[in-house]
Amino acid sequence: MNMAKRLEALETAHAQQGGDSIRCYIRETDDETEAQARERLGLTDWPGLLLLLSESDARA
């Protein structure tokens, strides 16, 4: 399954659960943690689902 179809499936499942929208970003480095990414992106208080992709995954 390619990345676009995976994201679509996650968005659908998340919406069915009544969740907030999903946001997807590319990690600055592969070692970046979710907490570091949320801080870098200004999303520390955002309760929704955050997908963090490596550069290689984003190109797949």
N, C-alpha and C positions, 0 to 999 in steps of 0.2 A: 504494500500500500504506500503510495507516495505521500509526501509531507502535506500537500494541500488537502488530500482526502482525510488524513489523520486529523488535521485541524478542524475540518468541517464536522467530522464525527464528534470531536470534543465539544465544539460549539453547540451542536445539536443536543448532546447529552446534558450539557451544563444549562442550556436554556430550558430544557424539560424539567429541571430541578428548581427552576425559578431563580437562578443565580444572576449575578451581574454579568455584564459582557466580559468576554475574554480578551486579554491584551497579549500580544506576542511581540517579543523583542529579541534581537540577536545579542548574545553575551559579548561583552567587551573583550574578555579573555575566557578561555575554557576553565580557568580557576576561579572565576567570579562566582560568588555565592548568590543565592536569591536575595538575601538581606542587602548585600552590596549593590546588586542591580536595582532593587527597589529604591534605595537611597539615591543612586546615580540618576534614576529616571524620575525622581520626585513622587514615587508611589508608595511611600512607607505607610500611609494611612488608608490606602485603597484596598478594600476587602475582597475584590474580585480575583478571579483566577489569572495568574500571570504565567505565561509560557516563555521560557528562556531557551533559545536555540543556539547551538554553536554555529560558526560560520559555515562549516562543512554540511551540517544538517540543513541550513537555510538554502543552500545551493542544490540540495538533492531534489 
